[in-house]
Amino acid sequence: MASGSFVAYYRVSTKRQGKSGLGLEAQRLAVEAFLNGGDWQLIEEYTEVETGTRNDRPQLQEAMALCKATGAKLL
């Protein structure tokens, strides 16, 4: 069971979304399963739809900054 504060970051590739089995809904379900039943707080969720060729991930940077500021763990 998870405990503490968490920030969720979801990312998919526009070309592969839905094909890999790791689409946004599957990622959300995985986070929910991990957090299920624990003493936790999901303080924010960030979503990015980007191809794998781009290196800049503004949503990831925001998620990491929030984790650093709050002591939350990134999922």
All heavy atoms as a GROMACS GRO file, in nm:
protein
  576
    1MET      N    1   0.082  -0.118   0.000
    1MET     CA    2   0.000   0.000   0.000
    1MET      C    3   0.087   0.125   0.000
    1MET      O    4   0.186   0.132   0.069
    1MET     CB    5  -0.088   0.002   0.124
    1MET     CG    6  -0.212  -0.081   0.113
    1MET     SD    7  -0.322  -0.053   0.249
    1MET     CE    8  -0.264  -0.178   0.361
    2ALA      N    9   0.045   0.221  -0.078
    2ALA     CA   10   0.118   0.347  -0.088
    2ALA      C   11   0.077   0.440   0.025
    2ALA      O   12  -0.035   0.437   0.073
    2ALA     CB   13   0.090   0.411  -0.222
    3SER      N   14   0.171   0.522   0.067
    3SER     CA   15   0.139   0.628   0.163
    3SER      C   16   0.219   0.751   0.128
    3SER      O   17   0.326   0.743   0.068
    3SER     CB   18   0.170   0.583   0.305
    3SER     OG   19   0.307   0.560   0.322
    4GLY      N   20   0.167   0.868   0.160
    4GLY     CA   21   0.236   0.993   0.131
    4GLY      C   22   0.166   1.070   0.021
    4GLY      O   23   0.052   1.046  -0.013
    5SER      N   24   0.239   1.164  -0.036
    5SER     CA   25   0.187   1.249  -0.144
    5SER      C   26   0.249   1.207  -0.277
    5SER      O   27   0.368   1.175  -0.283
    5SER     CB   28   0.221   1.395  -0.116
    5SER     OG   29   0.159   1.438   0.002
    6PHE      N   30   0.167   1.212  -0.380
    6PHE     CA   31   0.210   1.168  -0.512
    6PHE      C   32   0.167   1.265  -0.620
    6PHE      O   33   0.064   1.331  -0.608
    6PHE     CB   34   0.152   1.029  -0.545
    6PHE     CG   35   0.203   0.922  -0.454
    6PHE    CD1   36   0.139   0.894  -0.335
    6PHE    CD2   37   0.316   0.850  -0.487
    6PHE    CE1   38   0.186   0.796  -0.250
    6PHE    CE2   39   0.364   0.751  -0.403
    6PHE     CZ   40   0.298   0.724  -0.285
    7VAL      N   41   0.246   1.270  -0.726
    7VAL     CA   42   0.214   1.343  -0.847
    7VAL      C   43   0.220   1.241  -0.961
    7VAL      O   44   0.319   1.169  -0.974
    7VAL     CB   45   0.316   1.458  -0.872
    7VAL    CG1   46   0.293   1.522  -1.008
    7VAL    CG2   47   0.308   1.561  -0.761
    8ALA      N   48   0.115   1.234  -1.040
    8ALA     CA   49   0.111   1.140  -1.152
    8ALA      C   50   0.148   1.210  -1.281
    8ALA      O   51   0.103   1.322  -1.307
    8ALA     CB   52  -0.028   1.078  -1.164
    9TYR      N   53   0.231   1.145  -1.362
    9TYR     CA   54   0.269   1.195  -1.493
    9TYR      C   55   0.238   1.087  -1.595
    9TYR      O   56   0.286   0.974  -1.583
    9TYR     CB   57   0.419   1.230  -1.496
    9TYR     CG   58   0.469   1.264  -1.634
    9TYR    CD1   59   0.439   1.387  -1.693
    9TYR    CD2   60   0.547   1.175  -1.707
    9TYR    CE1   61   0.485   1.419  -1.820
    9TYR    CE2   62   0.593   1.207  -1.833
    9TYR     CZ   63   0.562   1.328  -1.889
    9TYR     OH   64   0.608   1.359  -2.015
   10TYR      N   65   0.156   1.120  -1.692
   10TYR     CA   66   0.118   1.027  -1.797
   10TYR      C   67   0.169   1.082  -1.930
   10TYR      O   68   0.156   1.201  -1.958
   10TYR     CB   69  -0.035   1.014  -1.806
   10TYR     CG   70  -0.104   0.993  -1.674
   10TYR    CD1   71  -0.183   1.094  -1.619
   10TYR    CD2   72  -0.092   0.874  -1.605
   10TYR    CE1   73  -0.248   1.075  -1.499
   10TYR    CE2   74  -0.156   0.855  -1.483
   10TYR     CZ   75  -0.235   0.957  -1.432
   10TYR     OH   76  -0.298   0.939  -1.312
   11ARG      N   77   0.225   0.994  -2.011
   11ARG     CA   78   0.271   1.036  -2.144
   11ARG      C   79   0.246   0.925  -2.244
   11ARG      O   80   0.268   0.808  -2.216
   11ARG     CB   81   0.421   1.069  -2.145
   11ARG     CG   82   0.463   1.132  -2.278
   11ARG     CD   83   0.613   1.136  -2.296
   11ARG     NE   84   0.668   1.005  -2.327
   11ARG     CZ   85   0.672   0.952  -2.450
   11ARG    NH1   86   0.618   1.013  -2.553
   11ARG    NH2   87   0.726   0.834  -2.469
   12VAL      N   88   0.200   0.965  -2.359
   12VAL     CA   89   0.184   0.872  -2.471
   12VAL      C   90   0.239   0.937  -2.596
   12VAL      O   91   0.249   1.059  -2.606
   12VAL     CB   92   0.037   0.832  -2.495
   12VAL    CG1   93  -0.016   0.749  -2.380
   12VAL    CG2   94  -0.050   0.952  -2.520
   13SER      N   95   0.274   0.854  -2.690
   13SER     CA   96   0.315   0.900  -2.822
   13SER      C   97   0.190   0.907  -2.909
   13SER      O   98   0.109   0.815  -2.909
   13SER     CB   99   0.416   0.802  -2.882
   13SER     OG  100   0.436   0.832  -3.018
   14THR      N  101   0.176   1.010  -2.984
   14THR     CA  102   0.057   1.024  -3.068
   14THR      C  103   0.048   0.911  -3.170
   14THR      O  104  -0.060   0.870  -3.207
   14THR     CB  105   0.057   1.160  -3.142
   14THR    OG1  106   0.177   1.172  -3.217
   14THR    CG2  107   0.046   1.274  -3.044
   15LYS      N  108   0.162   0.858  -3.212
   15LYS     CA  109   0.163   0.751  -3.312
   15LYS      C  110   0.135   0.614  -3.250
   15LYS      O  111   0.083   0.526  -3.316
   15LYS     CB  112   0.298   0.747  -3.383
   15LYS     CG  113   0.324   0.868  -3.469
   15LYS     CD  114   0.459   0.860  -3.535
   15LYS     CE  115   0.486   0.984  -3.617
   15LYS     NZ  116   0.620   0.984  -3.675
   16ARG      N  117   0.173   0.595  -3.127
   16ARG     CA  118   0.162   0.462  -3.066
   16ARG      C  119   0.049   0.450  -2.965
   16ARG      O  120   0.028   0.343  -2.908
   16ARG     CB  121   0.293   0.425  -3.000
   16ARG     CG  122   0.404   0.410  -3.098
   16ARG     CD  123   0.529   0.364  -3.030
   16ARG     NE  124   0.637   0.356  -3.125
   16ARG     CZ  125   0.760   0.332  -3.094
   16ARG    NH1  126   0.794   0.313  -2.969
   16ARG    NH2  127   0.853   0.325  -3.187
   17GLN      N  128  -0.020   0.559  -2.940
   17GLN     CA  129  -0.126   0.556  -2.839
   17GLN      C  130  -0.228   0.449  -2.874
   17GLN      O  131  -0.276   0.439  -2.983
   17GLN     CB  132  -0.194   0.693  -2.832
   17GLN     CG  133  -0.295   0.704  -2.722
   17GLN     CD  134  -0.351   0.844  -2.712
   17GLN    OE1  135  -0.322   0.930  -2.792
   17GLN    NE2  136  -0.432   0.865  -2.612
   18GLY      N  137  -0.258   0.368  -2.776
   18GLY     CA  138  -0.356   0.262  -2.796
   18GLY      C  139  -0.299   0.133  -2.849
   18GLY      O  140  -0.356   0.027  -2.828
   19LYS      N  141  -0.185   0.136  -2.919
   19LYS     CA  142  -0.128   0.016  -2.976
   19LYS      C  143  -0.042  -0.060  -2.876
   19LYS      O  144  -0.035  -0.182  -2.880
   19LYS     CB  145  -0.043   0.049  -3.099
   19LYS     CG  146  -0.123   0.096  -3.217
   19LYS     CD  147  -0.033   0.121  -3.335
   19LYS     CE  148  -0.112   0.170  -3.454
   19LYS     NZ  149  -0.026   0.197  -3.569
   20SER      N  150   0.025   0.010  -2.789
   20SER     CA  151   0.121  -0.053  -2.700
   20SER      C  152   0.058  -0.110  -2.574
   20SER      O  153   0.124  -0.182  -2.500
   20SER     CB  154   0.227   0.050  -2.657
   20SER     OG  155   0.167   0.149  -2.576
   21GLY      N  156  -0.068  -0.078  -2.548
   21GLY     CA  157  -0.129  -0.121  -2.423
   21GLY      C  158  -0.092  -0.029  -2.308
   21GLY      O  159  -0.125  -0.055  -2.194
   22LEU      N  160  -0.020   0.078  -2.338
   22LEU     CA  161   0.021   0.172  -2.235
   22LEU      C  162  -0.041   0.309  -2.261
   22LEU      O  163   0.020   0.411  -2.236
   22LEU     CB  164   0.174   0.184  -2.230
   22LEU     CG  165   0.248   0.057  -2.194
   22LEU    CD1  166   0.398   0.077  -2.205
   22LEU    CD2  167   0.212   0.013  -2.054
   23GLY      N  168  -0.165   0.311  -2.311
   23GLY     CA  169  -0.235   0.437  -2.336
   23GLY      C  170  -0.264   0.509  -2.207
   23GLY      O  171  -0.237   0.460  -2.097
   24LEU      N  172  -0.319   0.628  -2.220
   24LEU     CA  173  -0.346   0.710  -2.102
   24LEU      C  174  -0.435   0.640  -2.001
   24LEU      O  175  -0.409   0.645  -1.881
   24LEU     CB  176  -0.408   0.844  -2.145
   24LEU     CG  177  -0.318   0.937  -2.223
   24LEU    CD1  178  -0.396   1.059  -2.270
   24LEU    CD2  179  -0.199   0.980  -2.138
   25GLU      N  180  -0.540   0.575  -2.048
   25GLU     CA  181  -0.631   0.508  -1.955
   25GLU      C  182  -0.560   0.394  -1.880
   25GLU      O  183  -0.578   0.377  -1.761
   25GLU     CB  184  -0.754   0.454  -2.029
   25GLU     CG  185  -0.859   0.396  -1.936
   25GLU     CD  186  -0.913   0.495  -1.834
   25GLU    OE1  187  -0.915   0.617  -1.860
   25GLU    OE2  188  -0.952   0.450  -1.725
   26ALA      N  189  -0.477   0.319  -1.951
   26ALA     CA  190  -0.402   0.211  -1.887
   26ALA      C  191  -0.305   0.266  -1.784
   26ALA      O  192  -0.287   0.208  -1.676
   26ALA     CB  193  -0.326   0.130  -1.993
   27GLN      N  194  -0.243   0.380  -1.813
   27GLN     CA  195  -0.151   0.441  -1.717
   27GLN      C  196  -0.226   0.489  -1.593
   27GLN      O  197  -0.180   0.471  -1.480
   27GLN     CB  198  -0.075   0.556  -1.782
   27GLN     CG  199   0.024   0.508  -1.887
   27GLN     CD  200   0.092   0.623  -1.958
   27GLN    OE1  201   0.137   0.717  -1.893
   27GLN    NE2  202   0.098   0.616  -2.090
   28ARG      N  203  -0.342   0.550  -1.613
   28ARG     CA  204  -0.423   0.594  -1.499
   28ARG      C  205  -0.465   0.476  -1.413
   28ARG      O  206  -0.463   0.483  -1.290
   28ARG     CB  207  -0.545   0.672  -1.547
   28ARG     CG  208  -0.513   0.812  -1.588
   28ARG     CD  209  -0.639   0.895  -1.614
   28ARG     NE  210  -0.602   1.027  -1.657
   28ARG     CZ  211  -0.590   1.065  -1.784
   28ARG    NH1  212  -0.616   0.979  -1.882
   28ARG    NH2  213  -0.554   1.187  -1.815
   29LEU      N  214  -0.506   0.368  -1.477
   29LEU     CA  215  -0.545   0.248  -1.402
   29LEU      C  216  -0.427   0.191  -1.323
   29LEU      O  217  -0.445   0.143  -1.211
   29LEU     CB  218  -0.602   0.143  -1.497
   29LEU     CG  219  -0.740   0.177  -1.556
   29LEU    CD1  220  -0.778   0.074  -1.663
   29LEU    CD2  221  -0.846   0.186  -1.449
   30ALA      N  222  -0.308   0.196  -1.379
   30ALA     CA  223  -0.189   0.147  -1.309
   30ALA      C  224  -0.160   0.233  -1.186
   30ALA      O  225  -0.125   0.180  -1.079
   30ALA     CB  226  -0.068   0.146  -1.403
   31VAL      N  227  -0.176   0.364  -1.198
   31VAL     CA  228  -0.156   0.453  -1.083
   31VAL      C  229  -0.260   0.424  -0.976
   31VAL      O  230  -0.229   0.412  -0.858
   31VAL     CB  231  -0.157   0.602  -1.126
   31VAL    CG1  232  -0.168   0.695  -1.006
   31VAL    CG2  233  -0.033   0.633  -1.207
   32GLU      N  234  -0.386   0.411  -1.018
   32GLU     CA  235  -0.493   0.379  -0.923
   32GLU      C  236  -0.467   0.247  -0.852
   32GLU      O  237  -0.488   0.235  -0.731
   32GLU     CB  238  -0.628   0.373  -0.995
   32GLU     CG  239  -0.681   0.508  -1.036
   32GLU     CD  240  -0.811   0.498  -1.115
   32GLU    OE1  241  -0.880   0.394  -1.108
   32GLU    OE2  242  -0.843   0.595  -1.185
   33ALA      N  243  -0.421   0.147  -0.925
   33ALA     CA  244  -0.393   0.017  -0.865
   33ALA      C  245  -0.279   0.028  -0.764
   33ALA      O  246  -0.284  -0.032  -0.657
   33ALA     CB  247  -0.358  -0.085  -0.974
   34PHE      N  248  -0.176   0.105  -0.796
   34PHE     CA  249  -0.064   0.123  -0.705
   34PHE      C  250  -0.108   0.192  -0.577
   34PHE      O  251  -0.066   0.157  -0.467
   34PHE     CB  252   0.047   0.204  -0.774
   34PHE     CG  253   0.162   0.236  -0.683
   34PHE    CD1  254   0.256   0.139  -0.650
   34PHE    CD2  255   0.177   0.363  -0.630
   34PHE    CE1  256   0.362   0.168  -0.565
   34PHE    CE2  257   0.283   0.393  -0.545
   34PHE     CZ  258   0.375   0.295  -0.513
   35LEU      N  259  -0.194   0.293  -0.590
   35LEU     CA  260  -0.235   0.373  -0.475
   35LEU      C  261  -0.352   0.312  -0.399
   35LEU      O  262  -0.384   0.357  -0.290
   35LEU     CB  263  -0.274   0.514  -0.522
   35LEU     CG  264  -0.160   0.597  -0.582
   35LEU    CD1  265  -0.216   0.728  -0.636
   35LEU    CD2  266  -0.050   0.622  -0.481
   36ASN      N  267  -0.417   0.212  -0.452
   36ASN     CA  268  -0.537   0.156  -0.395
   36ASN      C  269  -0.519   0.113  -0.250
   36ASN      O  270  -0.432   0.033  -0.218
   36ASN     CB  271  -0.584   0.036  -0.478
   36ASN     CG  272  -0.719  -0.015  -0.433
   36ASN    OD1  273  -0.798   0.058  -0.376
   36ASN    ND2  274  -0.743  -0.140  -0.460
   37GLY      N  275  -0.602   0.167  -0.165
   37GLY     CA  276  -0.606   0.124  -0.027
   37GLY      C  277  -0.502   0.187   0.064
   37GLY      O  278  -0.501   0.162   0.183
   38GLY      N  279  -0.416   0.269   0.010
   38GLY     CA  280  -0.311   0.328   0.092
   38GLY      C  281  -0.354   0.459   0.156
   38GLY      O  282  -0.461   0.513   0.129
   39ASP      N  283  -0.270   0.509   0.242
   39ASP     CA  284  -0.290   0.639   0.306
   39ASP      C  285  -0.211   0.739   0.223
   39ASP      O  286  -0.095   0.767   0.251
   39ASP     CB  287  -0.239   0.634   0.451
   39ASP     CG  288  -0.254   0.767   0.522
   39ASP    OD1  289  -0.339   0.848   0.480
   39ASP    OD2  290  -0.180   0.790   0.618
   40TRP      N  291  -0.275   0.795   0.121
   40TRP     CA  292  -0.204   0.876   0.025
   40TRP      C  293  -0.288   0.994  -0.021
   40TRP      O  294  -0.409   0.997   0.000
   40TRP     CB  295  -0.164   0.793  -0.096
   40TRP     CG  296  -0.282   0.725  -0.160
   40TRP    CD1  297  -0.327   0.600  -0.132
   40TRP    CD2  298  -0.371   0.778  -0.257
   40TRP    NE1  299  -0.439   0.572  -0.206
   40TRP    CE2  300  -0.468   0.680  -0.284
   40TRP    CE3  301  -0.379   0.898  -0.325
   40TRP    CZ2  302  -0.571   0.699  -0.376
   40TRP    CZ3  303  -0.482   0.918  -0.416
   40TRP    CH2  304  -0.576   0.818  -0.442
   41GLN      N  305  -0.221   1.086  -0.087
   41GLN     CA  306  -0.288   1.199  -0.149
   41GLN      C  307  -0.227   1.221  -0.287
   41GLN      O  308  -0.106   1.241  -0.299
   41GLN     CB  309  -0.270   1.324  -0.063
   41GLN     CG  310  -0.334   1.447  -0.123
   41GLN     CD  311  -0.306   1.573  -0.042
   41GLN    OE1  312  -0.219   1.574   0.045
   41GLN    NE2  313  -0.378   1.678  -0.070
   42LEU      N  314  -0.309   1.213  -0.390
   42LEU     CA  315  -0.265   1.244  -0.525
   42LEU      C  316  -0.286   1.394  -0.542
   42LEU      O  317  -0.398   1.442  -0.556
   42LEU     CB  318  -0.345   1.165  -0.629
   42LEU     CG  319  -0.302   1.179  -0.774
   42LEU    CD1  320  -0.159   1.132  -0.793
   42LEU    CD2  321  -0.396   1.102  -0.864
   43ILE      N  322  -0.176   1.470  -0.538
   43ILE     CA  323  -0.190   1.615  -0.535
   43ILE      C  324  -0.203   1.678  -0.673
   43ILE      O  325  -0.253   1.789  -0.685
   43ILE     CB  326  -0.076   1.682  -0.454
   43ILE    CG1  327   0.061   1.650  -0.512
   43ILE    CG2  328  -0.085   1.642  -0.310
   43ILE    CD1  329   0.173   1.723  -0.441
   44GLU      N  330  -0.161   1.608  -0.778
   44GLU     CA  331  -0.172   1.663  -0.912
   44GLU      C  332  -0.149   1.554  -1.015
   44GLU      O  333  -0.080   1.456  -0.989
   44GLU     CB  334  -0.070   1.775  -0.934
   44GLU     CG  335  -0.090   1.856  -1.059
   44GLU     CD  336  -0.220   1.934  -1.060
   44GLU    OE1  337  -0.236   2.027  -0.980
   44GLU    OE2  338  -0.307   1.901  -1.143
   45GLU      N  339  -0.207   1.572  -1.133
   45GLU     CA  340  -0.186   1.482  -1.246
   45GLU      C  341  -0.145   1.567  -1.367
   45GLU      O  342  -0.203   1.672  -1.392
   45GLU     CB  343  -0.313   1.406  -1.281
   45GLU     CG  344  -0.357   1.309  -1.174
   45GLU     CD  345  -0.486   1.239  -1.212
   45GLU    OE1  346  -0.592   1.302  -1.200
   45GLU    OE2  347  -0.479   1.122  -1.254
   46TYR      N  348  -0.045   1.521  -1.438
   46TYR     CA  349   0.003   1.588  -1.559
   46TYR      C  350  -0.004   1.489  -1.674
   46TYR      O  351   0.030   1.372  -1.658
   46TYR     CB  352   0.147   1.635  -1.542
   46TYR     CG  353   0.163   1.745  -1.441
   46TYR    CD1  354   0.184   1.717  -1.307
   46TYR    CD2  355   0.158   1.879  -1.480
   46TYR    CE1  356   0.199   1.818  -1.213
   46TYR    CE2  357   0.173   1.981  -1.388
   46TYR     CZ  358   0.193   1.950  -1.255
   46TYR     OH  359   0.208   2.051  -1.164
   47THR      N  360  -0.045   1.538  -1.790
   47THR     CA  361  -0.056   1.453  -1.908
   47THR      C  362   0.014   1.519  -2.025
   47THR      O  363   0.000   1.640  -2.047
   47THR     CB  364  -0.204   1.430  -1.945
   47THR    OG1  365  -0.270   1.370  -1.834
   47THR    CG2  366  -0.217   1.341  -2.067
   48GLU      N  367   0.090   1.439  -2.098
   48GLU     CA  368   0.162   1.488  -2.214
   48GLU      C  369   0.140   1.391  -2.330
   48GLU      O  370   0.151   1.270  -2.312
   48GLU     CB  371   0.311   1.498  -2.182
   48GLU     CG  372   0.381   1.608  -2.251
   48GLU     CD  373   0.490   1.669  -2.163
   48GLU    OE1  374   0.564   1.597  -2.096
   48GLU    OE2  375   0.499   1.791  -2.163
   49VAL      N  376   0.107   1.444  -2.446
   49VAL     CA  377   0.096   1.364  -2.568
   49VAL      C  378   0.203   1.417  -2.661
   49VAL      O  379   0.189   1.523  -2.721
   49VAL     CB  380  -0.044   1.376  -2.630
   49VAL    CG1  381  -0.052   1.294  -2.758
   49VAL    CG2  382  -0.151   1.332  -2.532
   50GLU      N  383   0.312   1.344  -2.669
   50GLU     CA  384   0.428   1.385  -2.748
   50GLU      C  385   0.490   1.264  -2.816
   50GLU      O  386   0.488   1.154  -2.761
   50GLU     CB  387   0.536   1.448  -2.660
   50GLU     CG  388   0.502   1.584  -2.608
   50GLU     CD  389   0.506   1.692  -2.713
   50GLU    OE1  390   0.566   1.671  -2.821
   50GLU    OE2  391   0.447   1.798  -2.688
   51THR      N  392   0.549   1.286  -2.930
   51THR     CA  393   0.622   1.179  -2.994
   51THR      C  394   0.753   1.156  -2.918
   51THR      O  395   0.799   1.244  -2.845
   51THR     CB  396   0.654   1.212  -3.141
   51THR    OG1  397   0.741   1.324  -3.144
   51THR    CG2  398   0.528   1.240  -3.220
   52GLY      N  399   0.813   1.042  -2.936
   52GLY     CA  400   0.937   1.009  -2.868
   52GLY      C  401   1.057   1.087  -2.920
   52GLY      O  402   1.163   1.085  -2.859
   53THR      N  403   1.041   1.157  -3.030
   53THR     CA  404   1.153   1.231  -3.088
   53THR      C  405   1.177   1.365  -3.020
   53THR      O  406   1.282   1.424  -3.036
   53THR     CB  407   1.131   1.255  -3.238
   53THR    OG1  408   1.010   1.329  -3.256
   53THR    CG2  409   1.123   1.124  -3.313
   54ARG      N  410   1.080   1.413  -2.943
   54ARG     CA  411   1.097   1.542  -2.875
   54ARG      C  412   1.156   1.519  -2.738
   54ARG      O  413   1.115   1.433  -2.663
   54ARG     CB  414   0.962   1.612  -2.860
   54ARG     CG  415   0.909   1.654  -2.996
   54ARG     CD  416   0.801   1.752  -2.986
   54ARG     NE  417   0.847   1.872  -2.915
   54ARG     CZ  418   0.768   1.972  -2.888
   54ARG    NH1  419   0.643   1.969  -2.924
   54ARG    NH2  420   0.814   2.077  -2.824
   55ASN      N  421   1.254   1.601  -2.703
   55ASN     CA  422   1.320   1.590  -2.574
   55ASN      C  423   1.264   1.684  -2.470
   55ASN      O  424   1.284   1.663  -2.350
   55ASN     CB  425   1.471   1.614  -2.588
   55ASN     CG  426   1.539   1.501  -2.660
   55ASN    OD1  427   1.496   1.388  -2.652
   55ASN    ND2  428   1.646   1.532  -2.732
   56ASP      N  429   1.196   1.790  -2.512
   56ASP     CA  430   1.141   1.883  -2.415
   56ASP      C  431   1.006   1.830  -2.367
   56ASP      O  432   0.920   1.793  -2.446
   56ASP     CB  433   1.129   2.023  -2.473
   56ASP     CG  434   1.038   2.030  -2.594
   56ASP    OD1  435   1.038   1.934  -2.674
   56ASP    OD2  436   0.967   2.130  -2.609
   57ARG      N  437   0.990   1.823  -2.241
   57ARG     CA  438   0.868   1.771  -2.179
   57ARG      C  439   0.823   1.871  -2.072
   57ARG      O  440   0.853   1.854  -1.954
   57ARG     CB  441   0.894   1.635  -2.116
   57ARG     CG  442   0.951   1.531  -2.210
   57ARG     CD  443   0.845   1.431  -2.248
   57ARG     NE  444   0.902   1.322  -2.323
   57ARG     CZ  445   0.904   1.316  -2.455
   57ARG    NH1  446   0.854   1.414  -2.525
   57ARG    NH2  447   0.954   1.214  -2.517
   58PRO      N  448   0.752   1.977  -2.112
   58PRO     CA  449   0.715   2.080  -2.016
   58PRO      C  450   0.629   2.028  -1.901
   58PRO      O  451   0.645   2.071  -1.786
   58PRO     CB  452   0.641   2.184  -2.099
   58PRO     CG  453   0.621   2.128  -2.233
   58PRO     CD  454   0.710   2.010  -2.248
   59GLN      N  455   0.538   1.935  -1.929
   59GLN     CA  456   0.454   1.881  -1.822
   59GLN      C  457   0.537   1.799  -1.724
   59GLN      O  458   0.512   1.803  -1.603
   59GLN     CB  459   0.340   1.797  -1.881
   59GLN     CG  460   0.240   1.876  -1.960
   59GLN     CD  461   0.161   1.971  -1.872
   59GLN    OE1  462   0.094   1.929  -1.779
   59GLN    NE2  463   0.171   2.099  -1.900
   60LEU      N  464   0.634   1.724  -1.774
   60LEU     CA  465   0.722   1.648  -1.686
   60LEU      C  466   0.804   1.742  -1.598
   60LEU      O  467   0.820   1.718  -1.478
   60LEU     CB  468   0.814   1.557  -1.766
   60LEU     CG  469   0.916   1.475  -1.686
   60LEU    CD1  470   0.847   1.386  -1.583
   60LEU    CD2  471   1.002   1.392  -1.780
   61GLN      N  472   0.853   1.850  -1.657
   61GLN     CA  473   0.930   1.946  -1.579
   61GLN      C  474   0.844   2.008  -1.468
   61GLN      O  475   0.891   2.024  -1.354
   61GLN     CB  476   0.986   2.057  -1.670
   61GLN     CG  477   1.085   2.006  -1.773
   61GLN     CD  478   1.204   1.933  -1.710
   61GLN    OE1  479   1.258   1.977  -1.610
   61GLN    NE2  480   1.241   1.820  -1.768
   62GLU      N  481   0.718   2.040  -1.499
   62GLU     CA  482   0.628   2.093  -1.397
   62GLU      C  483   0.601   1.991  -1.288
   62GLU      O  484   0.600   2.025  -1.169
   62GLU     CB  485   0.496   2.138  -1.460
   62GLU     CG  486   0.505   2.266  -1.537
   62GLU     CD  487   0.370   2.313  -1.587
   62GLU    OE1  488   0.271   2.300  -1.511
   62GLU    OE2  489   0.364   2.363  -1.699
   63ALA      N  490   0.580   1.866  -1.328
   63ALA     CA  491   0.554   1.760  -1.230
   63ALA      C  492   0.674   1.742  -1.138
   63ALA      O  493   0.658   1.729  -1.015
   63ALA     CB  494   0.522   1.628  -1.303
   64MET      N  495   0.793   1.743  -1.195
   64MET     CA  496   0.914   1.726  -1.113
   64MET      C  497   0.934   1.845  -1.020
   64MET      O  498   0.975   1.828  -0.904
   64MET     CB  499   1.034   1.705  -1.204
   64MET     CG  500   1.030   1.568  -1.272
   64MET     SD  501   1.152   1.539  -1.403
   64MET     CE  502   1.302   1.601  -1.337
   65ALA      N  503   0.904   1.965  -1.067
   65ALA     CA  504   0.917   2.084  -0.983
   65ALA      C  505   0.819   2.078  -0.866
   65ALA      O  506   0.855   2.114  -0.752
   65ALA     CB  507   0.893   2.210  -1.065
   66LEU      N  508   0.698   2.032  -0.891
   66LEU     CA  509   0.600   2.019  -0.784
   66LEU      C  510   0.645   1.915  -0.682
   66LEU      O  511   0.631   1.936  -0.561
   66LEU     CB  512   0.462   1.983  -0.840
   66LEU     CG  513   0.349   1.970  -0.739
   66LEU    CD1  514   0.330   2.100  -0.660
   66LEU    CD2  515   0.221   1.928  -0.809
   67CYS      N  516   0.700   1.804  -0.729
   67CYS     CA  517   0.752   1.701  -0.639
   67CYS      C  518   0.862   1.759  -0.550
   67CYS      O  519   0.863   1.735  -0.429
   67CYS     CB  520   0.805   1.582  -0.717
   67CYS     SG  521   0.676   1.479  -0.790
   68LYS      N  522   0.951   1.834  -0.611
   68LYS     CA  523   1.062   1.892  -0.535
   68LYS      C  524   1.010   1.992  -0.431
   68LYS      O  525   1.057   1.994  -0.318
   68LYS     CB  526   1.158   1.961  -0.631
   68LYS     CG  527   1.285   2.010  -0.563
   68LYS     CD  528   1.383   2.062  -0.666
   68LYS     CE  529   1.512   2.101  -0.596
   68LYS     NZ  530   1.614   2.147  -0.691
   69ALA      N  531   0.911   2.071  -0.469
   69ALA     CA  532   0.856   2.173  -0.379
   69ALA      C  533   0.775   2.114  -0.264
   69ALA      O  534   0.772   2.170  -0.155
   69ALA     CB  535   0.770   2.271  -0.458
   70THR      N  536   0.712   1.998  -0.289
   70THR     CA  537   0.621   1.942  -0.188
   70THR      C  538   0.673   1.815  -0.122
   70THR      O  539   0.615   1.769  -0.024
   70THR     CB  540   0.485   1.908  -0.252
   70THR    OG1  541   0.504   1.808  -0.353
   70THR    CG2  542   0.420   2.031  -0.312
   71GLY      N  543   0.779   1.757  -0.177
   71GLY     CA  544   0.828   1.630  -0.125
   71GLY      C  545   0.748   1.510  -0.172
   71GLY      O  546   0.765   1.399  -0.122
   72ALA      N  547   0.661   1.531  -0.270
   72ALA     CA  548   0.580   1.422  -0.325
   72ALA      C  549   0.666   1.332  -0.411
   72ALA      O  550   0.773   1.370  -0.458
   72ALA     CB  551   0.464   1.478  -0.408
   73LYS      N  552   0.615   1.212  -0.435
   73LYS     CA  553   0.683   1.115  -0.522
   73LYS      C  554   0.616   1.118  -0.658
   73LYS      O  555   0.494   1.126  -0.669
   73LYS     CB  556   0.674   0.975  -0.462
   73LYS     CG  557   0.748   0.963  -0.332
   73LYS     CD  558   0.733   0.824  -0.275
   73LYS     CE  559   0.804   0.817  -0.141
   73LYS     NZ  560   0.717   0.774  -0.034
   74LEU      N  561   0.697   1.108  -0.763
   74LEU     CA  562   0.646   1.109  -0.900
   74LEU      C  563   0.612   0.968  -0.943
   74LEU      O  564   0.691   0.875  -0.928
   74LEU     CB  565   0.753   1.168  -0.995
   74LEU     CG  566   0.713   1.182  -1.140
   74LEU    CD1  567   0.599   1.282  -1.156
   74LEU    CD2  568   0.834   1.224  -1.222
   75LEU      N  569   0.491   0.953  -0.994
   75LEU     CA  570   0.448   0.824  -1.049
   75LEU      C  571   0.433   0.838  -1.199
   75LEU      O  572   0.385   0.936  -1.248
   75LEU     CB  573   0.312   0.782  -0.991
   75LEU     CG  574   0.306   0.763  -0.841
   75LEU    CD1  575   0.163   0.733  -0.799
   75LEU    CD2  576   0.395   0.647  -0.800
   0.00000   0.00000   0.00000
